[in-house]
Amino acid sequence: MKLLYSAASPYARKVRVLAHELGLSDEIEVVTAAVSPIETNTDVAARNPLAKVPTLNLADGTALYDSRVICDYLMTLEPALPMQPATGAERWAVQCRHALADGILDAALLARYEEALRPAELRWPAWQAGQEDKILRGIAQLESETAAFGVEPRIDTIAVACALGYLDLRFGRLAWREQAPKLAAFYEGFAARPSMQTTKPG
């Protein structure tokens, strides 16, 4: 398998952390691919029409995207290491937390593009504030759910940890720990895992 990724992409990091936790890292060749919302990387677009990372190329030529699809696929390769409940209410809770973590990242990326790529004279402060409000509401919700995280890594806690890592990387000014001490304690422990250390952006 070949994973097209960017070191700074939190979605790609989520895939790499999961692969590490499943013992699949050695089966995946990691290939750096620079992508941008305003310039198309034709090599990535040839495999993924959205021209986004991560994109996972399988040995038979199939390309999988986006990160949630790739994660679902990787989890099927190691069913003996369940990363989410198979059925029931807990399964939907885990999937919702996974979606919430990705939604925090969606808002963070939009805010990042607004401040880093849009010309200063075209920036929209209300848009930026709206995205940051989504991030902080998501953090507040996760803070209320930390008791359900469990001890062993799962796809939801992997996604949450990667989202928090991205906030530390790009949005330190939001000081999310001040409103979420229980979440901060979770992250301190989870971030020390080898899977997180190995995939930490340089």
Backbone bond lengths (Angstrom), bond angles and torsions (degrees), N, CA, C in turn:
res aa  C-N    CA-C-N  psi(-1)  N-CA   C-N-CA  omega(-1)  CA-C   N-CA-C  phi
1 M - - - 1.459 - - 1.520 109.15 -
2 K 1.331 115.67 148.99 1.460 121.27 179.96 1.527 108.49 -129.37
3 L 1.323 116.28 122.92 1.459 121.72 -178.19 1.519 109.76 -104.16
4 L 1.336 116.84 116.99 1.457 121.86 172.11 1.516 107.03 -82.90
5 Y 1.323 116.31 125.40 1.459 118.52 -172.63 1.519 110.64 -151.26
6 S 1.331 114.73 166.76 1.457 123.51 169.42 1.520 106.79 -122.89
7 A 1.329 116.63 136.69 1.461 120.07 -176.18 1.522 112.22 -60.11
8 A 1.333 117.15 -30.59 1.462 120.22 -177.93 1.525 112.69 -86.18
9 S 1.325 117.96 -8.53 1.470 120.69 -177.21 1.522 110.67 -74.43
10 P 1.314 118.42 118.22 1.465 119.80 178.76 1.524 112.50 -70.00
11 Y 1.338 116.81 -26.67 1.469 119.90 176.83 1.531 109.86 -68.45
12 A 1.335 116.08 -43.25 1.462 119.94 177.35 1.531 110.38 -65.97
13 R 1.315 116.26 -37.18 1.464 118.83 177.87 1.516 110.57 -62.77
14 K 1.318 117.94 -40.15 1.461 121.20 178.49 1.526 110.40 -57.22
15 V 1.313 117.08 -44.55 1.459 121.47 178.72 1.523 110.35 -62.06
16 R 1.321 117.32 -43.67 1.462 121.12 -177.97 1.534 111.41 -68.51
17 V 1.327 117.02 -38.83 1.467 119.90 177.08 1.525 109.90 -63.09
18 L 1.330 116.77 -45.74 1.465 120.04 179.06 1.523 110.46 -60.86
19 A 1.330 117.10 -44.87 1.463 120.19 179.60 1.526 110.80 -59.08
20 H 1.327 116.10 -40.61 1.464 120.29 178.74 1.519 110.48 -64.13
21 E 1.328 117.39 -45.53 1.464 120.93 -178.93 1.529 111.68 -65.43
22 L 1.325 117.28 -28.35 1.462 121.39 179.38 1.527 112.43 -87.56
23 G 1.327 117.37 -5.41 1.454 120.50 -177.82 1.513 113.86 76.66
24 L 1.327 116.62 25.81 1.465 121.55 -176.16 1.524 113.46 -106.12
25 S 1.308 118.23 0.35 1.468 120.28 -173.60 1.519 112.72 -56.22
26 D 1.330 117.40 -39.17 1.455 120.58 -177.33 1.528 112.79 -70.16
27 E 1.325 116.88 -13.54 1.459 120.62 179.79 1.526 112.79 -93.71
28 I 1.333 116.01 -0.72 1.471 120.61 -176.31 1.520 109.87 -120.27
29 E 1.325 115.92 120.51 1.466 120.77 173.04 1.529 107.70 -84.21
30 V 1.316 116.50 126.32 1.458 121.67 -178.17 1.529 109.03 -97.27
31 V 1.331 116.08 124.58 1.463 121.98 -176.83 1.526 108.92 -122.89
32 T 1.300 116.96 121.27 1.458 120.90 179.82 1.524 110.26 -69.56
33 A 1.320 116.24 133.54 1.462 122.17 178.76 1.524 108.59 -139.41
34 A 1.316 116.81 115.26 1.470 121.00 179.33 1.523 109.27 -79.67
35 V 1.323 115.80 124.95 1.466 120.69 178.19 1.519 109.37 -128.56
36 S 1.325 115.04 157.63 1.463 121.71 -178.47 1.518 108.30 -150.57
37 P 1.343 117.73 147.82 1.469 119.26 177.76 1.525 113.35 -71.45
38 I 1.332 117.55 -10.05 1.466 119.59 -178.12 1.526 113.61 -116.86
39 E 1.326 118.06 -5.51 1.457 121.83 176.61 1.523 108.43 -135.69
40 T 1.336 117.12 128.07 1.455 121.36 -175.70 1.525 110.89 -85.77
41 N 1.306 116.20 127.35 1.454 122.22 170.21 1.524 106.54 -84.37
42 T 1.314 117.10 106.61 1.466 120.78 -172.80 1.520 112.48 -65.98
43 D 1.339 117.29 -29.78 1.461 119.43 177.90 1.520 111.20 -65.80
44 V 1.340 116.08 -41.66 1.475 119.60 177.89 1.524 109.77 -71.20
45 A 1.329 117.43 -41.16 1.464 121.24 -178.63 1.523 112.36 -62.04
46 A 1.331 116.75 -27.05 1.458 120.15 177.96 1.517 112.00 -66.93
47 R 1.336 116.84 -23.23 1.459 121.82 179.02 1.523 112.40 -104.75
48 N 1.331 115.49 -28.43 1.461 121.94 -177.09 1.532 107.33 -137.96
49 P 1.321 118.86 110.70 1.469 120.61 -175.08 1.522 113.82 -60.34
50 L 1.330 117.37 -19.02 1.461 120.27 176.75 1.518 111.81 -81.53
51 A 1.348 116.63 -10.24 1.467 122.97 179.14 1.535 111.51 54.82
52 K 1.335 114.74 45.09 1.459 120.63 -179.65 1.517 110.66 -120.06
53 V 1.316 114.83 158.05 1.463 121.05 170.13 1.533 107.53 -112.96
54 P 1.342 114.85 149.53 1.455 127.94 5.09 1.526 112.49 -83.11
55 T 1.323 114.63 150.79 1.454 123.44 169.39 1.520 106.59 -131.21
56 L 1.320 116.73 130.62 1.463 120.91 -178.57 1.517 109.34 -108.66
57 N 1.329 116.03 119.81 1.455 121.90 176.44 1.520 109.08 -95.22
58 L 1.325 116.55 124.26 1.455 121.64 179.53 1.525 110.56 -90.08
59 A 1.320 115.75 165.14 1.460 120.70 -176.33 1.524 112.26 -62.43
60 D 1.338 117.57 -28.74 1.464 120.00 -178.64 1.524 112.85 -85.47
61 G 1.340 117.35 5.38 1.452 121.01 178.60 1.512 114.73 96.52
62 T 1.329 117.47 -8.85 1.464 121.23 177.51 1.526 110.29 -68.20
63 A 1.322 115.94 140.35 1.467 121.21 174.03 1.523 108.78 -112.32
64 L 1.326 116.44 132.43 1.468 121.84 179.17 1.522 110.08 -113.57
65 Y 1.315 116.28 138.17 1.462 123.67 177.07 1.503 106.37 -161.31
66 D 1.363 123.97 153.00 1.452 126.70 1.74 1.524 110.60 -91.20
67 S 1.346 117.02 -155.11 1.459 119.37 -173.22 1.521 113.05 -62.24
68 R 1.328 118.31 -35.33 1.466 119.35 -178.39 1.527 111.01 -68.47
69 V 1.326 116.38 -37.71 1.467 120.08 177.10 1.525 109.84 -65.67
70 I 1.331 116.38 -44.17 1.468 120.04 178.96 1.522 110.48 -61.23
71 C 1.320 116.72 -43.74 1.469 120.12 178.76 1.522 111.04 -61.90
72 D 1.323 117.35 -43.02 1.460 120.24 177.97 1.530 110.53 -59.05
73 Y 1.328 115.91 -42.37 1.459 120.06 179.82 1.536 111.05 -63.32
74 L 1.323 116.82 -48.25 1.461 119.91 -179.01 1.525 111.28 -60.14
75 M 1.327 116.70 -36.84 1.462 119.28 179.91 1.517 111.96 -65.90
76 T 1.340 118.12 -27.45 1.466 119.78 177.20 1.520 111.89 -72.05
77 L 1.332 117.19 -20.98 1.467 120.26 -178.14 1.523 112.46 -77.74
78 E 1.322 116.93 -21.28 1.469 121.68 -180.00 1.528 109.74 -132.58
79 P 1.332 117.12 65.76 1.476 119.36 -176.89 1.515 113.39 -64.46
80 A 1.336 117.52 -17.84 1.465 119.56 179.32 1.520 112.05 -74.15
81 L 1.342 116.62 -10.90 1.467 121.49 177.21 1.528 108.02 -117.00
82 P 1.332 117.54 76.95 1.465 119.76 -174.11 1.516 112.49 -65.31
83 M 1.315 115.71 128.37 1.459 121.66 179.80 1.524 112.25 -105.46
84 Q 1.322 115.73 2.17 1.465 120.45 171.96 1.523 107.59 -159.97
85 P 1.329 117.40 152.08 1.456 120.10 178.91 1.526 110.77 -61.03
86 A 1.312 116.39 147.49 1.461 120.79 -177.19 1.526 112.38 -73.83
87 T 1.317 117.31 -34.84 1.464 121.24 -175.41 1.521 109.71 -148.28
88 G 1.326 114.37 174.73 1.455 120.86 169.84 1.516 115.28 85.04
89 A 1.317 113.72 -178.72 1.463 120.88 -174.80 1.523 112.19 -62.34
90 E 1.335 117.17 -34.52 1.457 119.36 -178.81 1.526 111.22 -65.76
91 R 1.319 117.14 -33.61 1.469 120.10 177.39 1.526 110.37 -60.15
92 W 1.337 115.96 -45.67 1.471 119.14 -178.04 1.521 110.66 -69.14
93 A 1.320 117.42 -33.25 1.466 120.19 176.62 1.524 110.53 -64.22
94 V 1.331 116.74 -43.08 1.462 121.11 178.40 1.519 110.27 -63.75
95 Q 1.324 116.88 -43.81 1.465 119.69 -179.27 1.525 111.30 -66.38
96 C 1.323 116.90 -36.56 1.474 119.19 177.65 1.522 110.69 -66.26
97 R 1.332 117.77 -40.11 1.473 119.06 176.91 1.524 111.18 -65.05
98 H 1.317 116.39 -37.37 1.470 120.04 175.08 1.528 109.56 -60.43
99 A 1.321 116.30 -47.08 1.471 120.53 179.22 1.528 111.26 -64.09
100 L 1.329 117.30 -37.94 1.459 120.79 179.36 1.530 110.35 -65.03
101 A 1.326 116.96 -43.34 1.461 120.02 178.01 1.527 110.64 -61.02
102 D 1.325 116.16 -43.75 1.468 119.35 177.71 1.520 111.19 -65.67
103 G 1.330 117.42 -35.70 1.463 120.43 178.02 1.521 112.04 -65.99
104 I 1.321 116.55 -37.45 1.468 120.03 174.07 1.522 109.29 -60.22
105 L 1.324 116.16 -43.08 1.459 119.87 178.35 1.520 112.23 -66.20
106 D 1.327 117.32 -38.53 1.471 120.17 177.34 1.530 109.89 -57.21
107 A 1.317 116.10 -47.52 1.462 120.30 179.62 1.526 111.00 -65.35
108 A 1.327 116.71 -40.32 1.461 120.45 -179.37 1.527 111.31 -64.80
109 L 1.326 117.09 -40.99 1.467 119.70 178.61 1.521 111.37 -65.93
110 L 1.324 117.38 -40.60 1.464 119.58 177.25 1.522 111.11 -62.59
111 A 1.321 116.03 -41.44 1.466 119.67 177.55 1.523 110.84 -66.04
112 R 1.320 116.81 -39.53 1.465 121.15 178.96 1.529 111.21 -63.40
113 Y 1.323 116.90 -43.92 1.465 119.79 178.57 1.522 111.11 -63.77
114 E 1.329 115.66 -37.37 1.465 119.71 -179.18 1.525 110.89 -61.14
115 E 1.327 116.41 -42.03 1.461 118.80 -175.87 1.525 113.59 -89.59
116 A 1.329 117.06 -22.56 1.467 118.73 -174.90 1.520 113.64 -102.68
117 L 1.340 118.20 -26.73 1.457 120.50 -174.86 1.522 114.33 -113.47
118 R 1.331 116.95 -33.62 1.464 118.35 -177.07 1.527 110.21 -74.35
119 P 1.324 118.20 135.47 1.470 119.96 176.59 1.523 110.95 -55.41
120 A 1.315 115.74 142.18 1.467 121.02 -173.28 1.522 112.24 -54.24
121 E 1.334 117.01 -38.89 1.466 119.81 -176.25 1.521 112.74 -72.43
122 L 1.332 117.21 -11.02 1.463 121.07 -179.54 1.526 112.98 -107.11
123 R 1.300 117.74 0.44 1.465 119.98 -176.76 1.524 110.97 -70.43
124 W 1.316 114.38 150.22 1.469 121.91 -174.53 1.527 107.72 -122.34
125 P 1.335 117.95 98.58 1.465 121.18 -176.10 1.528 113.56 -56.74
126 A 1.329 117.33 -36.33 1.461 119.49 -179.87 1.528 111.25 -65.62
127 W 1.318 116.88 -35.22 1.463 121.18 176.45 1.526 109.92 -64.34
128 Q 1.328 115.70 -46.90 1.457 121.02 179.57 1.527 110.22 -59.50
129 A 1.313 116.32 -45.72 1.463 120.62 -179.53 1.527 111.18 -63.95
130 G 1.333 116.21 -37.88 1.456 119.88 179.54 1.513 112.42 -63.95
131 Q 1.333 117.02 -40.16 1.458 120.14 178.16 1.533 111.08 -67.70
132 E 1.308 115.95 -40.73 1.465 119.00 179.92 1.527 111.10 -67.42
133 D 1.325 117.67 -32.81 1.468 120.17 174.43 1.527 111.03 -62.47
134 K 1.340 116.75 -40.61 1.471 120.01 177.18 1.521 110.57 -60.94
135 I 1.317 115.98 -43.59 1.465 120.09 179.07 1.520 110.47 -57.90
136 L 1.320 116.76 -49.05 1.462 120.84 -175.60 1.523 112.30 -69.43
137 R 1.333 117.31 -33.96 1.472 119.18 174.33 1.523 110.54 -66.35
138 G 1.329 116.10 -38.80 1.459 119.74 177.26 1.519 111.69 -63.73
139 I 1.324 116.47 -41.31 1.462 120.90 177.39 1.527 110.35 -61.51
140 A 1.324 116.89 -43.08 1.466 120.56 179.32 1.524 111.10 -61.57
141 Q 1.330 117.04 -40.25 1.466 119.91 178.14 1.524 111.17 -65.57
142 L 1.318 117.29 -44.30 1.463 119.97 178.32 1.524 111.59 -62.48
143 E 1.314 116.96 -38.04 1.467 120.69 177.47 1.526 110.67 -57.95
144 S 1.337 116.33 -36.63 1.459 120.26 -179.21 1.525 112.86 -75.81
145 E 1.332 117.61 -11.42 1.459 121.38 -174.97 1.526 113.26 -113.20
146 T 1.318 118.91 4.88 1.465 119.96 -173.49 1.532 112.79 -60.72
147 A 1.312 118.24 -28.29 1.467 120.30 179.96 1.525 111.95 -63.52
148 A 1.331 116.96 -20.40 1.465 121.14 -178.51 1.525 112.81 -93.70
149 F 1.330 117.95 2.48 1.460 120.27 -174.71 1.529 113.01 -68.78
150 G 1.306 117.75 -30.25 1.457 119.86 -178.29 1.524 112.16 79.72
151 V 1.328 115.54 178.80 1.464 121.95 -175.51 1.521 111.60 -95.46
152 E 1.318 117.50 -46.44 1.462 121.78 -177.95 1.533 110.20 -81.23
153 P 1.331 117.94 148.24 1.463 120.04 179.50 1.526 111.45 -63.73
154 R 1.326 115.18 141.02 1.455 122.40 174.40 1.518 106.69 -133.47
155 I 1.324 115.96 173.84 1.457 118.77 -177.29 1.528 111.54 -64.20
156 D 1.329 117.99 -32.68 1.460 118.89 179.98 1.524 111.50 -70.06
157 T 1.347 117.41 -43.25 1.463 118.96 -178.64 1.527 111.29 -71.83
158 I 1.327 116.76 -31.53 1.468 119.82 173.88 1.524 109.43 -62.74
159 A 1.329 117.08 -47.06 1.462 121.01 179.98 1.524 111.44 -62.65
160 V 1.330 116.71 -42.22 1.463 120.72 179.21 1.529 110.09 -62.70
161 A 1.328 117.21 -46.10 1.460 120.45 -178.59 1.529 111.34 -62.19
162 C 1.313 117.41 -40.01 1.466 120.15 179.36 1.529 111.11 -68.62
163 A 1.329 117.05 -35.09 1.464 119.98 176.23 1.528 110.38 -65.65
164 L 1.316 117.12 -44.07 1.462 120.33 179.81 1.524 111.00 -65.53
165 G 1.317 116.46 -37.79 1.454 119.73 176.79 1.520 111.99 -61.77
166 Y 1.339 116.02 -38.00 1.466 119.02 178.24 1.525 111.09 -68.81
167 L 1.318 117.70 -38.15 1.463 119.65 176.70 1.522 110.34 -61.62
168 D 1.318 117.04 -39.98 1.466 119.40 176.41 1.523 111.24 -63.20
169 L 1.325 116.34 -37.36 1.461 121.10 -177.50 1.522 112.27 -70.21
170 R 1.327 117.27 -42.06 1.471 120.81 -171.05 1.521 115.35 -116.23
171 F 1.331 118.06 -18.97 1.462 120.13 -172.36 1.515 112.29 -132.73
172 G 1.316 115.86 46.05 1.458 119.62 178.10 1.515 113.03 -57.31
173 R 1.333 116.17 -28.52 1.466 119.85 -178.42 1.525 112.86 -64.18
174 L 1.328 117.45 -20.57 1.462 119.59 179.98 1.530 112.41 -73.71
175 A 1.336 116.40 -18.41 1.473 121.49 175.87 1.530 111.23 46.14
176 W 1.324 115.99 53.96 1.468 120.40 -173.64 1.530 113.02 -61.41
177 R 1.334 117.55 -27.00 1.467 120.48 -178.72 1.527 112.20 -62.76
178 E 1.319 117.29 -28.61 1.465 120.27 -177.75 1.525 111.99 -63.32
179 Q 1.321 117.29 -31.12 1.463 119.84 179.63 1.526 112.31 -99.70
180 A 1.340 117.85 -3.46 1.464 119.46 -173.38 1.524 111.05 -141.25
181 P 1.329 118.66 68.33 1.473 120.20 -177.35 1.525 113.74 -64.66
182 K 1.336 117.35 -35.83 1.466 118.94 179.08 1.523 110.61 -69.13
183 L 1.310 116.68 -38.88 1.461 121.19 177.05 1.528 110.14 -65.86
184 A 1.329 116.25 -38.81 1.461 120.47 177.64 1.522 111.06 -62.12
185 A 1.329 117.05 -40.14 1.465 120.82 178.88 1.527 110.49 -65.55
186 F 1.329 116.10 -42.41 1.468 119.55 175.48 1.522 110.38 -57.70
187 Y 1.323 116.54 -48.28 1.464 120.26 -174.96 1.525 111.73 -65.24
188 E 1.301 116.84 -37.63 1.465 119.61 179.72 1.525 110.55 -58.00
189 G 1.327 116.09 -42.34 1.459 119.02 178.75 1.515 112.88 -73.03
190 F 1.325 116.51 -43.45 1.462 120.26 -175.74 1.524 110.98 -68.44
191 A 1.317 117.13 -37.00 1.466 121.27 -177.54 1.518 112.22 -65.17
192 A 1.319 117.44 -17.73 1.459 121.19 179.30 1.525 112.60 -83.03
193 R 1.327 118.12 -8.97 1.454 120.89 -179.61 1.535 109.66 -62.93
194 P 1.325 117.50 145.83 1.474 119.82 178.15 1.523 113.19 -54.45
195 S 1.335 116.83 -36.95 1.465 119.74 -179.91 1.515 112.39 -62.03
196 M 1.323 117.21 -34.68 1.453 121.40 179.06 1.528 111.12 -79.04
197 Q 1.311 116.36 -39.34 1.455 120.39 179.57 1.518 110.95 -65.25
198 T 1.323 116.81 -41.41 1.465 121.55 -178.59 1.518 111.88 -65.36
199 T 1.322 117.65 -31.97 1.464 121.70 -174.41 1.530 113.28 -101.75
200 K 1.306 117.15 6.17 1.462 120.34 -177.69 1.527 110.35 -63.26
201 P 1.338 118.36 129.75 1.470 119.43 178.60 1.513 111.34 -59.13
202 G 1.324 115.59 138.97 1.460 120.16 -178.55 1.493 112.91 -66.85
